[in-house]
Amino acid sequence: METIDGDVTWDDLINLPVDPPIKRNICRNCKRPVAVCYCEYLPTERLDPLCKVILLQHPAEEKRCLHTATILSLSLKKERCVVYKGTKFPQNRHSGLYEILNLPNTLLLYPTANAVDLRRLPKVTEESQLNYTLVIIDGTWPQAKTIYNKSTALHALKQVKLSHHQGSEYIIRTQPTENCLSTLETAAEALSVLENKPNLKKDLLRPLKALCKYQLNHGATVHESKEYRLKNKTYPKLIGKRLKKLLEKTRTEETSFNEMIQNQNEICEKL
């Protein structure tokens, strides 16, 4: 029998199936395969917090199969969570964003040197008639930094940060440091702090916990942060400039940062 490339026979080609492979059913709501849909864990009714969340989403983040911004969008009323896409903000196509950025109570949740702890702000209540618009950059840390640097309009906003929070529960994705949170967790923590509503955070994170549990039950592994792996000498790469700068900003007092970096690079060079 004549072969192609010495391995595949014509009979093998003839026996190949004509029909295309069967695609998995996709949930119309969360856009996830039905088998891993998390919609049953979403709030029964969309949540209506007093504050509003604005996501500035890097185009690459939307393409990730496991990102948390969709959970946030599906959990909050549409007018309470608005997503703008791009790498520079605002632009002409970002309808209404310029006006939002110029509101007096608009906050940028981004850890600059001038950012103040979110817990120090006055709490939001229905009686006080106070509310905030939270602007959150949705992307990896390098992407978020790029967006911030290119979007000079963001520099004029009051900048706030989250402190004294627990580590990320998004354990199927590697975080740079122990203090990093996903977009969903950042919004959930901020809203619960500003409105003094712990249940708000609990309701928002329920789908994320269900998603992580399912992935772990089907072969995924827990992803420790890069900082954690460095401390425990299990990080397999040399330390790049971006990670080094980020660790310098977030290192704790008990961490001998320079010694940790030196030991890690010596280990990698010996491999």
C-alpha atoms as a printed R data frame, in Angstrom:
    type eleno elety resid chain resno       x      y      z
1   ATOM     1    CA   MET     A     1   0.000  0.000  0.000
2   ATOM     2    CA   GLU     A     2   1.318  3.421 -0.991
3   ATOM     3    CA   THR     A     3   1.973  5.711  1.947
4   ATOM     4    CA   ILE     A     4   2.247  9.427  2.526
5   ATOM     5    CA   ASP     A     5   5.417 10.446  4.389
6   ATOM     6    CA   GLY     A     6   5.984  6.744  4.979
7   ATOM     7    CA   ASP     A     7   3.390  6.572  7.796
8   ATOM     8    CA   VAL     A     8  -0.133  7.514  6.710
9   ATOM     9    CA   THR     A     9  -1.836  5.239  4.158
10  ATOM    10    CA   TRP     A    10  -4.632  6.270  1.779
11  ATOM    11    CA   ASP     A    11  -6.953  3.968  3.720
12  ATOM    12    CA   ASP     A    12  -6.232  6.037  6.834
13  ATOM    13    CA   LEU     A    13  -7.266  9.207  5.009
14  ATOM    14    CA   ILE     A    14 -10.397  7.622  3.574
15  ATOM    15    CA   ASN     A    15 -11.506  6.548  7.051
16  ATOM    16    CA   LEU     A    16 -11.234 10.032  8.506
17  ATOM    17    CA   PRO     A    17 -14.649 11.365  9.618
18  ATOM    18    CA   VAL     A    18 -16.319 13.736  7.154
19  ATOM    19    CA   ASP     A    19 -18.374 15.658  9.726
20  ATOM    20    CA   PRO     A    20 -16.689 18.370 11.797
21  ATOM    21    CA   PRO     A    21 -16.086 17.598 15.490
22  ATOM    22    CA   ILE     A    22 -19.021 18.172 17.809
23  ATOM    23    CA   LYS     A    23 -18.737 21.466 19.651
24  ATOM    24    CA   ARG     A    24 -19.664 21.791 23.306
25  ATOM    25    CA   ASN     A    25 -22.886 23.568 24.153
26  ATOM    26    CA   ILE     A    26 -22.193 27.106 25.323
27  ATOM    27    CA   CYS     A    27 -24.203 28.946 27.966
28  ATOM    28    CA   ARG     A    28 -25.729 32.058 26.417
29  ATOM    29    CA   ASN     A    29 -25.392 33.975 29.672
30  ATOM    30    CA   CYS     A    30 -21.814 33.422 30.902
31  ATOM    31    CA   LYS     A    31 -20.430 32.170 27.536
32  ATOM    32    CA   ARG     A    32 -18.870 29.193 29.301
33  ATOM    33    CA   PRO     A    33 -19.411 25.558 28.223
34  ATOM    34    CA   VAL     A    34 -22.635 24.315 29.810
35  ATOM    35    CA   ALA     A    35 -20.705 21.652 31.745
36  ATOM    36    CA   VAL     A    36 -18.717 24.355 33.574
37  ATOM    37    CA   CYS     A    37 -21.378 27.078 33.692
38  ATOM    38    CA   TYR     A    38 -21.426 29.004 36.982
39  ATOM    39    CA   CYS     A    39 -24.742 30.816 36.444
40  ATOM    40    CA   GLU     A    40 -26.547 28.912 39.204
41  ATOM    41    CA   TYR     A    41 -24.145 30.530 41.685
42  ATOM    42    CA   LEU     A    42 -24.823 34.087 40.497
43  ATOM    43    CA   PRO     A    43 -27.138 36.244 42.634
44  ATOM    44    CA   THR     A    44 -30.787 35.354 42.047
45  ATOM    45    CA   GLU     A    45 -31.383 39.013 41.254
46  ATOM    46    CA   ARG     A    46 -28.640 41.343 40.056
47  ATOM    47    CA   LEU     A    47 -27.177 43.294 42.938
48  ATOM    48    CA   ASP     A    48 -27.814 47.020 43.177
49  ATOM    49    CA   PRO     A    49 -25.042 48.612 45.283
50  ATOM    50    CA   LEU     A    50 -25.029 52.326 46.007
51  ATOM    51    CA   CYS     A    51 -21.670 52.720 44.261
52  ATOM    52    CA   LYS     A    52 -20.937 52.240 40.580
53  ATOM    53    CA   VAL     A    53 -18.064 50.264 39.038
54  ATOM    54    CA   ILE     A    54 -16.308 51.284 35.820
55  ATOM    55    CA   LEU     A    55 -13.971 48.695 34.268
56  ATOM    56    CA   LEU     A    56 -11.258 49.825 31.879
57  ATOM    57    CA   GLN     A    57 -10.546 46.504 30.180
58  ATOM    58    CA   HIS     A    58  -7.416 45.697 28.210
59  ATOM    59    CA   PRO     A    59  -8.392 43.948 24.913
60  ATOM    60    CA   ALA     A    60  -6.249 40.901 25.765
61  ATOM    61    CA   GLU     A    61  -8.144 40.312 29.020
62  ATOM    62    CA   GLU     A    62 -11.454 39.726 27.245
63  ATOM    63    CA   LYS     A    63  -9.909 36.865 25.264
64  ATOM    64    CA   ARG     A    64  -8.874 34.897 28.345
65  ATOM    65    CA   CYS     A    65 -11.001 31.811 28.898
66  ATOM    66    CA   LEU     A    66 -10.946 32.347 32.660
67  ATOM    67    CA   HIS     A    67 -11.409 35.991 33.560
68  ATOM    68    CA   THR     A    68 -13.505 37.431 36.350
69  ATOM    69    CA   ALA     A    69 -14.889 40.648 34.849
70  ATOM    70    CA   THR     A    70 -17.779 38.720 33.288
71  ATOM    71    CA   ILE     A    71 -18.836 37.412 36.710
72  ATOM    72    CA   LEU     A    72 -18.911 40.986 37.996
73  ATOM    73    CA   SER     A    73 -20.927 42.216 35.002
74  ATOM    74    CA   LEU     A    74 -23.474 39.422 35.419
75  ATOM    75    CA   SER     A    75 -23.780 39.950 39.182
76  ATOM    76    CA   LEU     A    76 -24.468 43.698 39.207
77  ATOM    77    CA   LYS     A    77 -27.248 45.678 37.573
78  ATOM    78    CA   LYS     A    78 -26.141 46.922 34.169
79  ATOM    79    CA   GLU     A    79 -26.111 50.552 35.238
80  ATOM    80    CA   ARG     A    80 -23.890 49.609 38.213
81  ATOM    81    CA   CYS     A    81 -21.129 47.992 36.135
82  ATOM    82    CA   VAL     A    82 -20.007 49.517 32.848
83  ATOM    83    CA   VAL     A    83 -17.110 48.129 30.800
84  ATOM    84    CA   TYR     A    84 -14.966 50.220 28.450
85  ATOM    85    CA   LYS     A    85 -12.360 48.483 26.282
86  ATOM    86    CA   GLY     A    86  -9.040 49.770 25.057
87  ATOM    87    CA   THR     A    87  -5.478 50.630 26.036
88  ATOM    88    CA   LYS     A    88  -5.954 54.386 26.451
89  ATOM    89    CA   PHE     A    89  -8.850 56.190 28.123
90  ATOM    90    CA   PRO     A    90 -10.952 58.117 27.401
91  ATOM    91    CA   GLN     A    91 -11.259 58.103 23.612
92  ATOM    92    CA   ASN     A    92 -14.078 59.281 21.344
93  ATOM    93    CA   ARG     A    93 -15.598 55.805 21.197
94  ATOM    94    CA   HIS     A    94 -15.875 55.627 25.000
95  ATOM    95    CA   SER     A    95 -19.280 57.246 25.211
96  ATOM    96    CA   GLY     A    96 -19.893 58.954 28.557
97  ATOM    97    CA   LEU     A    97 -16.525 58.051 30.088
98  ATOM    98    CA   TYR     A    98 -15.102 61.582 29.965
99  ATOM    99    CA   GLU     A    99 -18.044 62.850 32.009
100 ATOM   100    CA   ILE     A   100 -17.678 60.004 34.509
101 ATOM   101    CA   LEU     A   101 -13.991 60.738 35.062
102 ATOM   102    CA   ASN     A   102 -14.855 64.341 35.859
103 ATOM   103    CA   LEU     A   103 -17.406 63.569 38.558
104 ATOM   104    CA   PRO     A   104 -16.264 64.739 42.025
105 ATOM   105    CA   ASN     A   105 -16.695 61.323 43.688
106 ATOM   106    CA   THR     A   106 -14.938 59.239 41.030
107 ATOM   107    CA   LEU     A   107 -12.102 57.146 42.498
108 ATOM   108    CA   LEU     A   108  -9.310 55.280 40.744
109 ATOM   109    CA   LEU     A   109  -8.596 52.006 42.506
110 ATOM   110    CA   TYR     A   110  -4.913 51.728 41.650
111 ATOM   111    CA   PRO     A   111  -1.951 51.490 44.083
112 ATOM   112    CA   THR     A   112   0.093 54.567 43.194
113 ATOM   113    CA   ALA     A   113   2.431 56.199 45.697
114 ATOM   114    CA   ASN     A   114  -0.272 58.781 46.457
115 ATOM   115    CA   ALA     A   115  -3.131 56.286 46.853
116 ATOM   116    CA   VAL     A   116  -4.955 56.361 50.199
117 ATOM   117    CA   ASP     A   117  -6.443 53.387 52.000
118 ATOM   118    CA   LEU     A   118 -10.036 52.847 50.907
119 ATOM   119    CA   ARG     A   119 -11.050 52.185 54.508
120 ATOM   120    CA   ARG     A   120 -10.269 55.785 55.416
121 ATOM   121    CA   LEU     A   121 -13.032 57.164 53.181
122 ATOM   122    CA   PRO     A   122 -16.482 58.038 54.559
123 ATOM   123    CA   LYS     A   123 -18.871 55.068 54.356
124 ATOM   124    CA   VAL     A   124 -21.729 55.067 51.877
125 ATOM   125    CA   THR     A   125 -25.276 54.772 53.209
126 ATOM   126    CA   GLU     A   126 -28.713 55.501 51.838
127 ATOM   127    CA   GLU     A   127 -29.197 58.114 54.559
128 ATOM   128    CA   SER     A   128 -25.974 59.955 53.751
129 ATOM   129    CA   GLN     A   129 -26.801 60.131 50.022
130 ATOM   130    CA   LEU     A   130 -23.070 59.673 49.369
131 ATOM   131    CA   ASN     A   131 -21.866 57.390 46.613
132 ATOM   132    CA   TYR     A   132 -18.695 56.743 44.676
133 ATOM   133    CA   THR     A   133 -17.806 55.675 41.160
134 ATOM   134    CA   LEU     A   134 -14.962 53.152 41.304
135 ATOM   135    CA   VAL     A   135 -12.675 52.979 38.279
136 ATOM   136    CA   ILE     A   136 -10.786 49.667 38.058
137 ATOM   137    CA   ILE     A   137  -8.253 48.689 35.383
138 ATOM   138    CA   ASP     A   138  -8.924 45.135 34.176
139 ATOM   139    CA   GLY     A   139  -5.784 43.360 32.966
140 ATOM   140    CA   THR     A   140  -2.478 41.911 34.105
141 ATOM   141    CA   TRP     A   141  -0.229 44.146 36.190
142 ATOM   142    CA   PRO     A   142   1.963 45.089 33.183
143 ATOM   143    CA   GLN     A   143  -1.166 45.816 31.121
144 ATOM   144    CA   ALA     A   144  -2.681 47.888 33.932
145 ATOM   145    CA   LYS     A   145   0.532 49.896 34.251
146 ATOM   146    CA   THR     A   146   0.567 50.550 30.501
147 ATOM   147    CA   ILE     A   147  -3.041 51.725 30.539
148 ATOM   148    CA   TYR     A   148  -2.388 54.008 33.509
149 ATOM   149    CA   ASN     A   149   0.721 55.550 31.965
150 ATOM   150    CA   LYS     A   150  -0.999 56.169 28.615
151 ATOM   151    CA   SER     A   151  -4.240 57.529 30.135
152 ATOM   152    CA   THR     A   152  -3.255 60.881 31.602
153 ATOM   153    CA   ALA     A   153  -6.891 61.618 32.511
154 ATOM   154    CA   LEU     A   154  -6.614 58.932 35.209
155 ATOM   155    CA   HIS     A   155  -3.729 60.746 36.920
156 ATOM   156    CA   ALA     A   156  -5.996 63.571 38.067
157 ATOM   157    CA   LEU     A   157  -8.433 61.233 39.867
158 ATOM   158    CA   LYS     A   158  -8.355 60.607 43.598
159 ATOM   159    CA   GLN     A   159  -6.403 57.369 43.864
160 ATOM   160    CA   VAL     A   160  -7.224 54.710 46.437
161 ATOM   161    CA   LYS     A   161  -5.936 51.260 47.342
162 ATOM   162    CA   LEU     A   162  -6.976 48.196 49.329
163 ATOM   163    CA   SER     A   163  -4.990 47.262 52.410
164 ATOM   164    CA   HIS     A   164  -5.241 44.542 55.052
165 ATOM   165    CA   HIS     A   165  -7.243 42.147 52.910
166 ATOM   166    CA   GLN     A   166  -6.963 38.376 52.650
167 ATOM   167    CA   GLY     A   167  -5.096 36.787 49.749
168 ATOM   168    CA   SER     A   168  -6.738 35.994 46.440
169 ATOM   169    CA   GLU     A   169  -9.263 33.162 46.242
170 ATOM   170    CA   TYR     A   170  -8.712 32.965 42.483
171 ATOM   171    CA   ILE     A   171  -6.367 30.061 43.118
172 ATOM   172    CA   ILE     A   172  -6.355 28.642 39.574
173 ATOM   173    CA   ARG     A   173  -4.491 31.680 38.222
174 ATOM   174    CA   THR     A   174  -1.012 32.773 39.268
175 ATOM   175    CA   GLN     A   175  -0.807 36.153 40.999
176 ATOM   176    CA   PRO     A   176   2.461 38.171 41.065
177 ATOM   177    CA   THR     A   177   2.373 38.804 44.823
178 ATOM   178    CA   GLU     A   178   0.434 37.749 47.904
179 ATOM   179    CA   ASN     A   179  -1.416 41.084 47.873
180 ATOM   180    CA   CYS     A   180  -2.770 40.849 44.321
181 ATOM   181    CA   LEU     A   181  -6.479 40.315 43.709
182 ATOM   182    CA   SER     A   182  -8.491 39.548 40.602
183 ATOM   183    CA   THR     A   183 -10.752 42.239 39.124
184 ATOM   184    CA   LEU     A   184 -13.843 40.639 40.654
185 ATOM   185    CA   GLU     A   185 -12.232 40.347 44.091
186 ATOM   186    CA   THR     A   186 -11.015 43.942 43.939
187 ATOM   187    CA   ALA     A   187 -14.503 45.247 43.171
188 ATOM   188    CA   ALA     A   188 -16.146 42.972 45.752
189 ATOM   189    CA   GLU     A   189 -13.731 44.016 48.496
190 ATOM   190    CA   ALA     A   190 -14.040 47.704 47.658
191 ATOM   191    CA   LEU     A   191 -17.845 47.720 47.528
192 ATOM   192    CA   SER     A   192 -18.183 45.775 50.771
193 ATOM   193    CA   VAL     A   193 -15.782 48.168 52.526
194 ATOM   194    CA   LEU     A   194 -17.316 51.398 51.221
195 ATOM   195    CA   GLU     A   195 -20.893 50.298 51.917
196 ATOM   196    CA   ASN     A   196 -20.086 48.259 55.041
197 ATOM   197    CA   LYS     A   197 -21.856 45.203 53.595
198 ATOM   198    CA   PRO     A   198 -19.850 41.960 54.047
199 ATOM   199    CA   ASN     A   199 -22.607 39.941 52.358
200 ATOM   200    CA   LEU     A   200 -22.063 41.934 49.188
201 ATOM   201    CA   LYS     A   201 -18.564 40.499 48.882
202 ATOM   202    CA   LYS     A   202 -19.826 37.014 49.739
203 ATOM   203    CA   ASP     A   203 -22.495 37.104 47.017
204 ATOM   204    CA   LEU     A   204 -20.076 38.403 44.390
205 ATOM   205    CA   LEU     A   205 -17.400 35.778 45.087
206 ATOM   206    CA   ARG     A   206 -19.716 32.744 45.195
207 ATOM   207    CA   PRO     A   207 -19.464 32.068 41.400
208 ATOM   208    CA   LEU     A   208 -15.669 32.436 41.509
209 ATOM   209    CA   LYS     A   209 -15.352 29.884 44.301
210 ATOM   210    CA   ALA     A   210 -17.595 27.474 42.387
211 ATOM   211    CA   LEU     A   211 -15.531 27.947 39.227
212 ATOM   212    CA   CYS     A   212 -12.249 27.291 41.035
213 ATOM   213    CA   LYS     A   213 -13.656 24.230 42.791
214 ATOM   214    CA   TYR     A   214 -14.814 22.732 39.514
215 ATOM   215    CA   GLN     A   215 -11.479 23.361 37.799
216 ATOM   216    CA   LEU     A   216  -9.571 21.792 40.719
217 ATOM   217    CA   ASN     A   217 -11.840 18.732 40.645
218 ATOM   218    CA   HIS     A   218 -11.026 18.270 36.956
219 ATOM   219    CA   GLY     A   219  -7.247 18.430 36.980
220 ATOM   220    CA   ALA     A   220  -6.349 22.051 37.651
221 ATOM   221    CA   THR     A   221  -3.814 22.778 40.368
222 ATOM   222    CA   VAL     A   222  -3.556 25.501 42.980
223 ATOM   223    CA   HIS     A   223  -1.374 28.356 41.710
224 ATOM   224    CA   GLU     A   224   0.692 29.925 44.446
225 ATOM   225    CA   SER     A   225   1.783 33.525 43.860
226 ATOM   226    CA   LYS     A   226   5.210 34.191 42.383
227 ATOM   227    CA   GLU     A   227   6.174 35.933 45.620
228 ATOM   228    CA   TYR     A   228   5.214 32.841 47.656
229 ATOM   229    CA   ARG     A   229   7.224 30.546 45.385
230 ATOM   230    CA   LEU     A   230  10.221 32.833 45.606
231 ATOM   231    CA   LYS     A   231  10.102 32.764 49.392
232 ATOM   232    CA   ASN     A   232   9.930 28.966 49.313
233 ATOM   233    CA   LYS     A   233  12.562 28.616 46.565
234 ATOM   234    CA   THR     A   234  10.235 26.870 44.107
235 ATOM   235    CA   TYR     A   235  10.025 29.587 41.431
236 ATOM   236    CA   PRO     A   236  11.595 28.113 38.246
237 ATOM   237    CA   LYS     A   237  12.711 31.285 36.441
238 ATOM   238    CA   LEU     A   238  15.058 34.224 36.730
239 ATOM   239    CA   ILE     A   239  13.446 37.338 38.168
240 ATOM   240    CA   GLY     A   240  12.510 39.773 35.401
241 ATOM   241    CA   LYS     A   241  12.638 43.550 35.763
242 ATOM   242    CA   ARG     A   242   8.841 43.940 35.950
243 ATOM   243    CA   LEU     A   243   8.392 41.356 38.685
244 ATOM   244    CA   LYS     A   244  11.359 42.724 40.598
245 ATOM   245    CA   LYS     A   245   9.898 46.246 40.608
246 ATOM   246    CA   LEU     A   246   6.502 44.961 41.687
247 ATOM   247    CA   LEU     A   247   8.004 42.927 44.513
248 ATOM   248    CA   GLU     A   248  10.032 45.935 45.634
249 ATOM   249    CA   LYS     A   249   6.813 47.911 46.062
250 ATOM   250    CA   THR     A   250   4.899 45.192 47.899
251 ATOM   251    CA   ARG     A   251   7.542 43.379 49.937
252 ATOM   252    CA   THR     A   252   6.930 43.010 53.662
253 ATOM   253    CA   GLU     A   253   9.340 43.895 56.453
254 ATOM   254    CA   GLU     A   254  10.086 40.297 57.307
255 ATOM   255    CA   THR     A   255  11.132 39.544 53.729
256 ATOM   256    CA   SER     A   256  14.817 39.931 52.890
257 ATOM   257    CA   PHE     A   257  14.077 41.004 49.337
258 ATOM   258    CA   ASN     A   258  17.571 41.400 47.909
259 ATOM   259    CA   GLU     A   259  18.712 38.113 49.413
260 ATOM   260    CA   MET     A   260  15.654 36.358 48.009
261 ATOM   261    CA   ILE     A   261  16.318 37.690 44.495
262 ATOM   262    CA   GLN     A   262  20.026 36.791 44.655
263 ATOM   263    CA   ASN     A   263  19.360 33.233 45.838
264 ATOM   264    CA   GLN     A   264  16.709 32.697 43.173
265 ATOM   265    CA   ASN     A   265  18.955 33.844 40.333
266 ATOM   266    CA   GLU     A   266  21.852 31.715 41.603
267 ATOM   267    CA   ILE     A   267  19.594 28.639 41.653
268 ATOM   268    CA   CYS     A   268  18.387 29.270 38.085
269 ATOM   269    CA   GLU     A   269  21.908 29.836 36.754
270 ATOM   270    CA   LYS     A   270  23.004 26.438 38.090
271 ATOM   271    CA   LEU     A   271  20.184 24.616 36.290
